């Protein structure tokens, strides 16, 4: 999830663990702890694109990280805070650390919660930024923050924030189930033979859902809003995996295919090859758009090694997409 959401979650967890004993400092350290797992993004400054993608939401988002580093941070904070209970601080950091990847596991990218096992947990029930999850949570956190440390209202507000946000998170599984059934029915009604079907919510909401459908030689992409009145339509994107040629045997290409979980297409533009990760969809609602959220140019460096370079995103595309999504959410 986005940084603000993780800060709010971490602060609320910190309050639940130590708020009664240390007041707003519990929220402060919980907020800090809630951001620490995302420091793995710094890897992009020290390694290549493929390695950085493989590292992202890996070790720092695991149970192992939470268990190993919570006692260290607990000891560190107790060294200079007046509250000297190492176990209490360690417990705060553990819960702030572990709830971070559990929440991230609900997004499309997912997390390697069970690192070092090569298993990425991704429920794909919520977008990385969802105001309906974050804003009510933030309001209750602020209400709790302004109460006295020992106030019953403080604990009530914080508890309500945790309950309401968690309830919404559970509700997204129901939304996903409904959307999945709609896509499945549409494929059946249109006599489309497919290998697998994958669904996810669109940006900033859980009312409009997107689907990736794998067929033998192509992927079908479709959208469904809970307010739709017309049948679901799908657009076809040829896989073009044969464009890779001998590059398909390259180690980095194989790693990118694994990272994308096989949901990728290859395209040729100006004599260059591009790898598009279909799991995160398009930056446009226009028919037959090739403007994928994550698109990488495949090229060889001076030494002949394959490199992936992410295609820069245009902020104007993001603004345009939000406008298109708002219209599409209202129904087809």
Backbone torsions as a table, in degrees:
resi	resn	phi	psi	omega
1	UNK	NA	171.0	-179.6
2	UNK	-69.8	163.6	-174.2
3	UNK	-59.9	-42.2	-179.0
4	UNK	-59.8	-44.8	-179.0
5	UNK	-62.2	-42.9	179.6
6	UNK	-67.9	-32.9	175.9
7	UNK	-65.7	-44.9	179.3
8	UNK	-63.2	-46.0	179.0
9	UNK	-61.9	-46.8	-179.8
10	UNK	-61.1	-41.5	179.9
11	UNK	-64.8	-41.8	180.0
12	UNK	-66.3	-39.7	178.1
13	UNK	-66.8	-42.0	177.7
14	UNK	-60.2	-41.3	177.7
15	UNK	-63.6	-42.1	-179.4
16	UNK	-63.7	-32.9	-176.8
17	UNK	-84.0	-47.6	-172.4
18	UNK	-129.8	6.1	-175.6
19	UNK	-56.2	-40.0	-177.3
20	UNK	-66.7	-24.3	-176.3
21	UNK	-97.7	-34.7	-175.9
22	UNK	-123.2	2.6	176.3
23	UNK	66.9	-138.8	-174.6
24	UNK	-66.1	-16.1	176.7
25	UNK	-64.9	-28.6	176.7
26	UNK	-64.9	-41.5	176.8
27	UNK	-65.5	-41.9	-178.5
28	UNK	-60.4	-51.8	-178.2
29	UNK	-70.5	-30.4	175.4
30	UNK	-65.8	-40.2	178.2
31	UNK	-64.2	-42.4	178.2
32	UNK	-62.8	-46.7	179.9
33	UNK	-61.5	-34.7	-179.3
34	UNK	-67.6	-17.6	179.7
35	UNK	-99.1	-19.6	-174.7
36	UNK	-58.1	-44.0	-179.8
37	UNK	-57.1	-28.9	-178.0
38	UNK	-78.9	0.0	176.6
39	UNK	-67.7	-8.3	177.1
40	UNK	-64.8	-15.0	178.0
41	UNK	-65.5	-19.9	179.0
42	UNK	-64.5	-17.6	-179.9
43	UNK	-60.9	-26.6	-179.2
44	UNK	-63.7	-19.8	179.3
45	UNK	-86.3	-10.3	-174.0
46	UNK	-122.0	-4.2	-177.6
47	UNK	-145.0	179.3	-178.2
48	UNK	-79.6	169.4	-175.5
49	UNK	-58.3	-46.0	-176.6
50	UNK	-64.2	-45.6	-180.0
51	UNK	-63.5	-40.8	179.5
52	UNK	-62.8	-39.6	178.4
53	UNK	-66.2	-37.5	179.8
54	UNK	-68.3	-34.2	-178.8
55	UNK	-75.8	-33.9	-173.7
56	UNK	-55.6	130.2	-177.4
57	UNK	55.5	39.6	178.1
58	UNK	-102.9	-111.0	-174.8
59	UNK	-54.9	-44.7	-176.6
60	UNK	-69.6	-10.6	178.6
61	UNK	-109.7	27.2	-175.3
62	UNK	-111.8	162.9	174.3
63	UNK	-62.8	-37.6	-179.9
64	UNK	-58.7	-45.9	179.4
65	UNK	-60.6	-45.6	-178.4
66	UNK	-60.6	-43.7	-178.7
67	UNK	-68.5	-41.3	-176.0
68	UNK	-75.1	-40.0	-170.4
69	UNK	-97.7	-19.0	177.6
70	UNK	-59.0	-45.4	178.0
71	UNK	-62.8	-36.3	179.3
72	UNK	-63.8	-49.0	-179.7
73	UNK	-68.0	-33.3	175.8
74	UNK	-61.9	-44.5	177.5
75	UNK	-64.2	-42.7	-177.2
76	UNK	-61.8	-46.8	-178.7
77	UNK	-67.5	-38.9	-179.0
78	UNK	-66.5	-16.8	-179.8
79	UNK	-68.5	-32.9	-176.1
80	UNK	-122.3	-3.7	174.7
81	UNK	-92.7	151.6	-178.4
82	UNK	-68.4	-27.0	176.5
83	UNK	-82.9	112.0	-168.5
84	UNK	-99.7	11.0	-177.6
85	UNK	-77.1	98.4	-178.7
86	UNK	-59.7	-41.6	-178.7
87	UNK	-62.2	-40.9	179.5
88	UNK	-63.1	-46.4	179.0
89	UNK	-65.1	-41.2	179.4
90	UNK	-62.1	-39.3	178.5
91	UNK	-63.8	-40.1	177.5
92	UNK	-60.5	-49.7	-178.6
93	UNK	-65.1	-37.9	179.8
94	UNK	-60.0	-49.4	-176.9
95	UNK	-69.8	-33.2	176.1
96	UNK	-69.5	-38.0	177.6
97	UNK	-66.9	-47.9	-171.7
98	UNK	-74.4	-31.6	178.7
99	UNK	-72.3	-24.7	177.7
100	UNK	-59.3	-57.6	179.5
101	UNK	-69.0	-27.3	176.9
102	UNK	-63.6	-41.4	176.2
103	UNK	-66.8	-44.1	179.4
104	UNK	-61.8	-26.4	-179.7
105	UNK	-64.2	-16.8	179.5
106	UNK	-83.7	-8.9	-178.6
107	UNK	-89.7	175.9	-178.4
108	UNK	-68.4	-39.2	-179.0
109	UNK	-70.0	-37.8	178.5
110	UNK	75.0	-170.2	-179.5
111	UNK	-143.4	155.9	173.2
112	UNK	-93.8	65.3	-176.2
113	UNK	-57.9	-33.3	-176.4
114	UNK	-101.3	26.0	175.0
115	UNK	-51.1	140.6	14.1
116	UNK	-87.8	6.1	176.7
117	UNK	-68.7	138.6	-176.5
118	UNK	-80.2	71.1	-178.5
119	UNK	-139.3	116.1	179.4
120	UNK	-101.0	119.9	-178.9
121	UNK	-89.0	114.2	-178.0
122	UNK	-141.3	103.7	-179.3
123	UNK	-79.4	-24.8	177.5
124	UNK	56.6	49.4	-179.7
125	UNK	-111.4	-9.6	-177.3
126	UNK	-147.1	144.7	178.0
127	UNK	-77.5	157.8	-176.0
128	UNK	-61.5	-22.8	173.6
129	UNK	-127.1	117.5	179.5
130	UNK	-138.0	104.2	-177.8
131	UNK	-57.3	-33.5	-178.9
132	UNK	-66.8	-24.5	175.6
133	UNK	-84.6	-46.4	-169.2
134	UNK	-80.1	-46.2	-170.7
135	UNK	-63.8	-48.3	176.7
136	UNK	-60.6	-38.6	178.0
137	UNK	-59.2	-45.6	-179.2
138	UNK	-64.6	-41.5	-179.6
139	UNK	-60.4	-47.2	-179.8
140	UNK	-67.3	-32.1	178.0
141	UNK	-66.4	-42.3	178.7
142	UNK	-65.2	-42.1	177.6
143	UNK	-60.3	-39.4	178.1
144	UNK	-68.6	-38.4	-176.1
145	UNK	-60.9	-34.3	-175.4
146	UNK	-86.6	-1.3	177.7
147	UNK	-88.4	159.9	176.9
148	UNK	-66.1	153.7	-174.9
149	UNK	-55.5	-38.4	-176.5
150	UNK	-96.5	5.1	-176.7
151	UNK	-69.1	138.4	176.9
152	UNK	-67.7	-32.3	178.7
153	UNK	-63.6	-35.5	179.6
154	UNK	-59.8	-48.3	179.9
155	UNK	-66.9	-36.2	179.8
156	UNK	-64.3	-48.6	-179.6
157	UNK	-61.2	-42.9	-179.6
158	UNK	-65.3	-40.2	179.5
159	UNK	-65.5	-39.5	178.9
160	UNK	-63.6	-40.7	177.9
161	UNK	-60.2	-44.0	179.4
162	UNK	-67.0	-41.5	-178.0
163	UNK	-68.1	-46.6	-177.5
164	UNK	-65.4	-44.1	-179.7
165	UNK	-65.6	-41.2	179.8
166	UNK	-67.8	-36.4	178.4
167	UNK	-64.8	-41.0	177.8
168	UNK	-63.9	-39.9	179.3
169	UNK	-61.3	-41.3	177.2
170	UNK	-66.4	-36.8	-179.5
171	UNK	-63.6	-30.3	-179.2
172	UNK	-64.1	-25.3	176.2
173	UNK	-67.5	-37.4	176.6
174	UNK	-65.5	-44.0	178.5
175	UNK	-58.9	-43.6	-179.5
176	UNK	-63.3	-41.7	179.9
177	UNK	-61.8	-42.6	178.9
178	UNK	-63.5	-47.4	-179.0
179	UNK	-62.5	-43.2	-179.9
180	UNK	-58.7	-44.8	179.6
181	UNK	-63.5	-35.8	178.3
182	UNK	-66.2	-44.4	178.1
183	UNK	-64.1	-42.0	-179.6
184	UNK	-62.0	-42.9	179.6
185	UNK	-65.9	-39.0	179.9
186	UNK	-64.0	-41.1	178.8
187	UNK	-64.5	-39.4	178.6
188	UNK	-66.2	-45.5	-179.0
189	UNK	-64.7	-29.6	-179.1
190	UNK	-94.6	8.2	177.9
191	UNK	54.0	43.9	179.5
192	UNK	-97.7	119.9	175.4
193	UNK	-84.1	127.9	-177.7
194	UNK	-138.4	160.9	-178.0
195	UNK	-91.4	-47.1	178.3
196	UNK	-153.3	157.2	-177.6
197	UNK	-127.8	131.9	-178.6
198	UNK	-130.9	132.7	-177.4
199	UNK	-124.4	156.1	179.2
200	UNK	-159.3	155.8	176.8
201	UNK	-77.5	153.1	176.1
202	UNK	-81.3	177.4	-172.9
203	UNK	-60.1	132.3	167.9
204	UNK	70.5	8.7	-178.0
205	UNK	-157.6	171.3	174.6
206	UNK	-126.8	23.2	176.7
207	UNK	-96.1	-28.6	-179.4
208	UNK	-112.8	123.9	-176.1
209	UNK	-117.8	149.0	178.8
210	UNK	-116.0	151.8	179.5
211	UNK	-131.4	140.3	168.4
212	UNK	-109.9	128.4	-178.7
213	UNK	-122.7	122.7	179.3
214	UNK	-93.5	127.8	170.6
215	UNK	-116.0	-174.7	-173.8
216	UNK	-61.6	-44.5	-174.2
217	UNK	-119.0	-0.1	-175.5
218	UNK	-151.9	168.8	172.2
219	UNK	-113.6	141.6	175.3
220	UNK	-109.1	133.4	179.5
221	UNK	-116.9	132.9	-179.7
222	UNK	-143.8	164.5	179.1
223	UNK	-129.8	147.7	177.5
224	UNK	-142.1	126.6	175.3
225	UNK	-107.6	145.9	177.5
226	UNK	-63.9	-11.0	179.5
227	UNK	-104.1	10.5	-179.9
228	UNK	-67.8	146.0	175.8
229	UNK	-121.4	-9.5	-179.8
230	UNK	-112.0	160.9	179.4
231	UNK	-60.8	153.1	177.0
232	UNK	-72.0	136.8	175.5
233	UNK	-114.5	152.3	-178.2
234	UNK	-122.8	144.8	173.8
235	UNK	-107.1	143.4	-174.7
236	UNK	-99.5	132.0	176.3
237	UNK	-126.8	108.1	178.7
238	UNK	-56.6	141.7	-179.7
239	UNK	-66.4	-43.2	-179.5
240	UNK	54.8	29.5	-179.4
241	UNK	-63.1	-23.7	179.8
242	UNK	-67.8	-18.3	178.2
243	UNK	-61.3	-24.2	-178.6
244	UNK	-66.7	-31.3	-178.5
245	UNK	57.4	-131.5	179.9
246	UNK	-68.5	-17.8	178.9
247	UNK	-63.2	-22.2	-179.2
248	UNK	-61.5	-21.7	-179.9
249	UNK	-88.6	-8.9	-177.9
250	UNK	-68.3	142.6	-176.0
251	UNK	-59.9	-43.6	-177.8
252	UNK	-69.5	-36.0	177.0
253	UNK	-64.1	-42.3	178.1
254	UNK	-62.4	-38.0	179.0
255	UNK	-67.3	-39.3	178.4
256	UNK	-66.1	-38.5	177.5
257	UNK	-62.8	-41.0	178.9
258	UNK	-66.5	-41.5	179.8
259	UNK	-62.4	-38.9	-179.4
260	UNK	-79.7	-2.6	-178.4
261	UNK	58.7	27.7	178.0
262	UNK	85.5	-3.0	-179.8
263	UNK	-91.2	82.5	-178.4
264	UNK	-150.6	155.5	171.5
265	UNK	-128.0	156.2	176.1
266	UNK	-112.9	134.6	178.8
267	UNK	-131.5	156.6	177.2
268	UNK	-112.9	126.9	177.6
269	UNK	-139.0	119.9	-179.9
270	UNK	53.1	47.5	178.5
271	UNK	64.1	16.4	177.1
272	UNK	-115.8	148.9	177.8
273	UNK	-95.3	141.2	178.9
274	UNK	-128.2	140.3	178.1
275	UNK	-108.8	117.1	-179.5
276	UNK	-110.7	125.7	178.4
277	UNK	-86.8	112.8	-174.2
278	UNK	-76.6	-14.4	-173.6
279	UNK	-62.8	-24.0	-175.2
280	UNK	-108.0	6.3	171.9
281	UNK	73.0	-157.8	-173.9
282	UNK	-111.8	158.3	174.9
283	UNK	-95.0	21.6	-179.1
284	UNK	-155.7	146.3	175.9
285	UNK	-98.4	4.9	-179.4
286	UNK	-71.0	145.0	180.0
287	UNK	-58.8	139.3	175.8
288	UNK	58.2	27.2	177.5
289	UNK	-66.3	145.2	175.8
290	UNK	-110.8	12.0	-175.4
291	UNK	-87.8	73.8	-179.0
292	UNK	-75.5	149.4	-178.9
293	UNK	-58.7	-45.1	179.1
294	UNK	-119.6	108.2	-177.4
295	UNK	-132.5	129.8	-173.6
296	UNK	-124.5	134.1	175.0
297	UNK	-81.7	132.4	179.2
298	UNK	-100.8	122.8	179.6
299	UNK	-149.7	167.7	178.2
300	UNK	-110.2	139.0	178.8
301	UNK	-82.9	-174.2	-175.8
302	UNK	-59.7	-27.8	-179.0
303	UNK	-89.5	-0.6	178.8
304	UNK	89.7	4.2	-180.0
305	UNK	-82.4	142.4	-180.0
306	UNK	-74.6	134.1	178.0
307	UNK	-128.9	146.1	174.9
308	UNK	-111.6	128.0	178.6
309	UNK	-122.0	120.8	-178.4
310	UNK	-66.9	134.3	177.6
311	UNK	-72.3	126.4	-177.3
312	UNK	-59.5	144.4	178.4
313	UNK	-93.7	145.1	176.8
314	UNK	-96.9	122.6	-179.0
315	UNK	-57.1	-29.3	179.8
316	UNK	-65.4	-31.5	177.8
317	UNK	-65.3	-39.4	179.1
318	UNK	-63.6	-44.4	179.6
319	UNK	-64.4	-41.2	179.9
320	UNK	-65.3	-39.9	-179.8
321	UNK	-63.0	-41.2	179.7
322	UNK	-60.2	-40.1	178.3
323	UNK	-65.9	-42.0	179.9
324	UNK	-67.2	-38.5	179.2
325	UNK	-63.9	-41.3	-179.5
326	UNK	-60.5	-39.7	177.8
327	UNK	-68.7	-42.6	-176.9
328	UNK	-69.1	-34.6	179.2
329	UNK	-57.3	-34.1	-177.0
330	UNK	-67.9	-11.1	177.8
331	UNK	118.2	162.1	-179.8
332	UNK	-95.3	NA	NA
